[in-house]
């Protein structure tokens, strides 16, 4: 079935079954492979995308539920986004596989809570696993981005 | 597109001819966007590891897989230091599989493992950089008609005695015509780049989603396959019916392979749905009855019998027989999955006379040889391209080449380019675990309270027996990876006996980040702590006395103790534990600070880590690897266990195999101890000390000694009753 999705501000079409999780439409059909498959059960956060600005696990989100909604993937986060810059400054990434999902969760956190404390970060980021153990740096990067965002009024995607 | 992120461009170099005997031969260039950019300008190729372009670009060809440990930065730094180039112009490119790229120390194989990348490549890459620098300097000196020894290279420019300047790019064509020096001279000891926290070259691609992992590979005409696997190890398909599966939209083929029944479809989801529709009857084979509790009983029995001797100093059994105050302790640790965030996968395009394999592997030549056996092709007919690895930890250096072999078999049976993907459950249940271990130790103290005898029996599967590495790595029945960290303990114990039993069973086992040290450090450092308490001594001072002849162990121990405030009072409800361990040529001590939460679970608040890994390349990478090892080890210490019942693995996903998450991650401080010793590894040595440091902290806090991992609330409760 042909469906139309609005991804990163662009209308895109894919011919898929309506029960297909958004993750596999993004990856296999729209070739947006920055969104990762980790567990298929909403347990690891590697597949996190924004749907109308809120973080969702795309591996358990049927594509039929997101038609007409605005989807943001890692490819839609601008290079000058304070979080991307902070991720680079703090050298967060190791293997890098989980980082797109981490960044998307952090984007959602800062949109909701521009000055998060450590408890806010724990709560917002707890669904995102990192096997390389970059948690300390993720926490630092979020604080750094939060400070930069506030001072420079960084643009929200 | 950011610099350095070449893997985002399907660049995968097709190197046919390499450089030999000082002659610059044809260098096939990567395809994709680079062709229109600088690649065609890469005219200076003095050796297998370096390309310099007319545009001043410096491309380092890296023969190690990037799995998070930072080799796409640290190895280029080694070249760049000696080359004296502009670091901002440095890019990386994964090497193809060719003899030039085999491991510098491990024999004729291409492998990333054993925390060996920097250590093993230091000399070769330094010389590669130095040789190119000498050639560039000579080319410039010839242009200026001056003595080369009066010219110097600096930041990508050669400077003449009179101050004339020529860039590396401008010199590249001329340098390419010169003979490659056989014995290039390394720079003086003064380093410009080594020892600085240079930014990782792979970071930009990893934060914008453009980094290509194996699972992201896509080629025209490709199908995606998943495999229905037997519920028990060694199981086989008795018979199957694929009629409904084949009728599912998008499903193109259903084929039987060694691993099970593969369903290939236009996309992953269709393949998965097709797989759900298979009807399979399994012949479960001889391992259908195994269970970890039964294995535990078997191991416990074996531990009462004499094993093969891995180390014998003095006569521990006799001394212990005469002792009135023996300490007996049993330690058990479970099977563990690597649980890399990227599930295992592999792309294969098999043609009649060639084969392309593209995946994240740590074991390229071994995997390629397996593919050659399956396809009947010669290894040289198989192009093996390495993508980014979404975590390795040893799993992607599989002695059985499991995830590559199955993809090649599926490609062969289907006759189309195939990407086989494992679901998380497939990945977690398919074995190749860190072995389950059972350690039984008897020890006694001398009159001063220090260990007089230590009799230690280790029971667990060999990860090497039955693999092609057995003849090289198992000596007189002893697989050193089973006993490392115990048989080579630096502790001064006059009567020390380490024995090994290596029972076989059907569970596939493999190296898992820090390998044998992942269990021996827990045993050695927990029991040492016990003995210190028994002797009425401070565990830190006790270790200092026993390590008096080992300055590097001592120094990290002392650093961790001082930086953690060892001996100073802690808030109520907190305990502190220390552990030190040497592995992979490096020395690491850690102090953990813990409390118990309301549910009886351990909360680790802070870990102070000191590391001596010899001469260093990138201090930030070292810190990152220590942080990483601590979190990885903590997941195992607190949560990790793969268990079997009726041959079936009881875990499948991150709900039943939890990992440390953000809220449970402690604050970590890493202190690098300055050292001029030979470089050591950093990927693994951070793992071993954390479990004993936490167990020792729990003991300091509660008086409860937990000798079983993981230290779950139930395990702690059980230990409290003892």
Interface residues (C-beta under 8 A of the other chain):
Chain A: X16 X17 X20 X21 X24 X27 X28 X29 X31 X32 X33 X34 X35 X36 X37 X38 X39 X40 X41 X43 X44 X46 X73 X74 X75 X77 X79 X84 X87 X88 X91 X92 X93 X94 X95 X96 X97 X98 X99 X100 X103 X121 X122 X123 X125 X126 X128 X129 X130 X131 X132 X133 X134 X135 X136 X137 X138 X139
Chain B: X66 X67 X68 X69 X70 X197 X199 X200 X202 X203 X204 X205 X206 X207 X208 X209 X210 X211 X212 X213 X215 X216 X218 X224 X249 X266 X267 X268 X269 X270 X273 X339 X340 X341 X342 X343 X388 X389 X390 X391 X392 X393 X421 X423 X424 X620 X624 X627 X628 X629 X630 X631 X632 X653 X654 X655 X659 X660 X661 X662 X663 X665 X667 X668
